[in-house]
Amino acid sequence: MNNSDPWWGESSIPIGHSMQLDIGFLSLAIENKGKEWLVYSQYEADLEEFNNRIHKEVGQFAACSYKDEARFFVNNDSDLINVKPVLADRPVVCRPLKPIKVSPKSKVILYVSTPIWLSLNLVSEESTKLQEIASQRLSDTWFGPSTMQGDLCYASLTNGRTDLNALPLLRHRAITPLVIHNCTESILSFERVSIPVPMLSVFKTENGQFYTESVALTWQNDNSLAKLKIGDQQDNTILVSGPRETAEQGQFIRAFSAIFK
């Protein structure tokens, strides 16, 4: 495939054919055996050479037998698979390489990226979801003040860049403009911030980069909660998939951890 072509969307995989899709650190193979579909996947080593890897091919070849295998039996003869980019099903807790400090009565805009999930759907009169697979393996993390209070999330590292033009093109990740507003008289210093990605949509730009709406977190008290506001769609982008959950504007969410004043 041409590197500028979208790796996602609908693909026809006739019976006896397979599709090989390599995106970032994920290697994925899908095989059509009539009313049985096989999905093989594995994650490659966390090396720079795989970071922006894109390869897609459909043909009459044996699917690669990767580490993870799933079998799906269906009641229709459709040969259309739709690979739909979506966001994670749980919040993603981003850890900056260094703690972030926001001065009193100040705000900062950080551009953070999180991995895209691939939703595999068999297209017919009624779409059938087969599986969802993350484009990059993320570890689980508990985010909250105690083992009794908190949420199960995914963990990810971030550079937390302030210059959007400094971000490389990563076609398997979605960029979120994160606005952190410190309304208190204290310095807000934190080690981790939770991005409510289930409440966000996926948009694409002309060059294939994915974006979400902006997320504004307003810190008003000396605790881990922040007032949430989901912004508008970024300019010159097209909607790819909607949010998993409905956000209530102005609600308070658990946003920061390891806060120091």
NORLIN-V7341 format. One record per pair of residues at least 24 apart in sequence whose ideal C-beta (glycine too) atoms are under 8 Angstrom apart, sorted by the first residue. I is the first residue (numbers start at 0). J is the second residue. Records with the same first field share a line. If there is no record, write none. Layout:
I: J + J
This chain:
0: 53 + 54 + 55 + 56
2: 53
3: 206 + 207
4: 55
5: 203 + 207
6: 53 + 55 + 82 + 170
7: 82 + 83 + 84 + 117 + 239
8: 81 + 82
9: 79 + 80 + 81 + 122
10: 55 + 57 + 79 + 80 + 81 + 82
11: 57 + 78 + 79
12: 57 + 78 + 79 + 80
13: 78
14: 78
15: 59
16: 57 + 58 + 59 + 60
17: 57 + 58 + 59 + 60 + 61 + 62
18: 55 + 56 + 57 + 80
19: 54 + 55 + 56 + 57 + 60 + 62 + 63
20: 54 + 55 + 82
21: 52 + 53 + 54 + 55
22: 52 + 53 + 54 + 117 + 134 + 170 + 171
23: 49 + 50 + 51 + 52 + 114 + 134 + 135 + 169 + 170 + 171 + 172
24: 49 + 50 + 52 + 134 + 135 + 136 + 171
25: 117 + 132 + 133 + 134 + 135 + 171
26: 63 + 65
27: 65 + 117 + 132
28: 62 + 63 + 65
29: 62 + 80 + 119
30: 61 + 62
31: 78
33: 76
34: 72 + 73 + 74 + 75 + 76
35: 70 + 71 + 72 + 73
36: 70 + 71 + 73 + 121 + 129
37: 62 + 68 + 69 + 70 + 71
38: 68 + 69 + 70 + 71 + 119 + 129 + 130 + 132
39: 63 + 64 + 65 + 67 + 68
40: 65 + 66 + 67 + 132
41: 65 + 66 + 67
42: 135 + 136
50: 169
51: 167 + 168 + 169 + 170 + 171
53: 170 + 171
69: 129 + 130
71: 121 + 129 + 130
73: 121 + 127
75: 121 + 123 + 124 + 127
77: 121 + 122 + 123
79: 121 + 122 + 123
80: 119 + 120 + 121 + 122
81: 119 + 120 + 121 + 122 + 126
82: 117 + 118 + 119 + 120
83: 117 + 118 + 120 + 239 + 240
84: 115 + 116 + 117 + 118 + 173 + 201 + 203 + 209 + 239 + 240
85: 115 + 116 + 117 + 118 + 131 + 201 + 240 + 243
86: 113 + 115 + 116 + 173 + 196 + 197 + 199 + 201 + 211 + 240 + 242 + 243
87: 113 + 114 + 116 + 133 + 137 + 153 + 196 + 197
88: 116 + 131 + 197 + 243
89: 150 + 151 + 152 + 153 + 196 + 197
90: 142 + 150 + 152 + 153 + 193 + 194 + 195 + 196 + 197
91: 137 + 152 + 153 + 154 + 155 + 193 + 194 + 196
92: 140 + 142 + 152 + 153 + 154 + 155 + 191 + 192 + 193 + 194 + 256
93: 155 + 156 + 157 + 159 + 191 + 192 + 193 + 194
94: 154 + 155 + 156 + 157 + 190 + 191
95: 156 + 157 + 158 + 159 + 190 + 192
96: 156 + 157 + 158 + 159
98: 188 + 189 + 190 + 257 + 259
99: 159 + 179 + 187 + 188 + 189 + 192
100: 186 + 187 + 188
101: 179 + 181 + 186 + 187 + 188 + 218
102: 181 + 186
103: 181 + 183 + 184 + 185 + 186
104: 181 + 182 + 183 + 184
105: 180 + 181
106: 178 + 179 + 180 + 181
107: 161 + 178 + 179
108: 161 + 176 + 177 + 178 + 179
109: 157 + 159 + 160 + 161 + 176 + 177 + 179
110: 159 + 160 + 161 + 162 + 163 + 166 + 174 + 175 + 176 + 177
111: 157 + 159 + 174 + 175 + 177 + 194
112: 157 + 166 + 169 + 172 + 173 + 174 + 175
113: 155 + 172 + 173 + 175 + 194 + 196
114: 155 + 171 + 172 + 173
115: 171 + 172 + 173 + 201 + 209
118: 240
134: 171 + 172
135: 171 + 172
142: 191 + 193 + 253 + 256
143: 253 + 256
144: 223
149: 253
150: 193 + 253
152: 193
168: 206 + 207 + 208
169: 208
170: 207 + 208 + 209
172: 209
173: 199 + 201 + 209 + 210 + 211
174: 208 + 209 + 210 + 211
175: 199 + 210 + 211 + 212 + 213 + 214
176: 213 + 214 + 230 + 233
177: 213 + 214 + 216
178: 213 + 214 + 215 + 216 + 230
179: 216 + 218 + 225
180: 215 + 216 + 217 + 218
181: 218
182: 217 + 218 + 219
183: 218 + 219 + 220 + 221
185: 221 + 260
186: 259 + 260
187: 218 + 255 + 258 + 260
188: 258 + 259 + 260
189: 255 + 256 + 257 + 258 + 259
190: 256 + 257
191: 255 + 256 + 257
192: 216 + 254 + 255 + 256
193: 252 + 253 + 254 + 255 + 256
195: 227 + 246 + 252
197: 242 + 243 + 244
198: 229 + 242 + 243 + 244 + 245 + 246
199: 229 + 242
200: 232 + 238 + 239 + 240 + 241 + 242
201: 238 + 239 + 240
202: 232 + 233 + 236 + 237 + 238 + 239
203: 236 + 237 + 239
204: 233 + 235 + 236
205: 235
209: 239
210: 236
216: 252 + 254 + 255
218: 254 + 255
221: 258 + 260
222: 258
223: 253 + 254 + 255 + 256 + 258
224: 251 + 252 + 253 + 254
225: 251 + 252 + 254 + 255
226: 250 + 251
227: 251 + 252 + 254
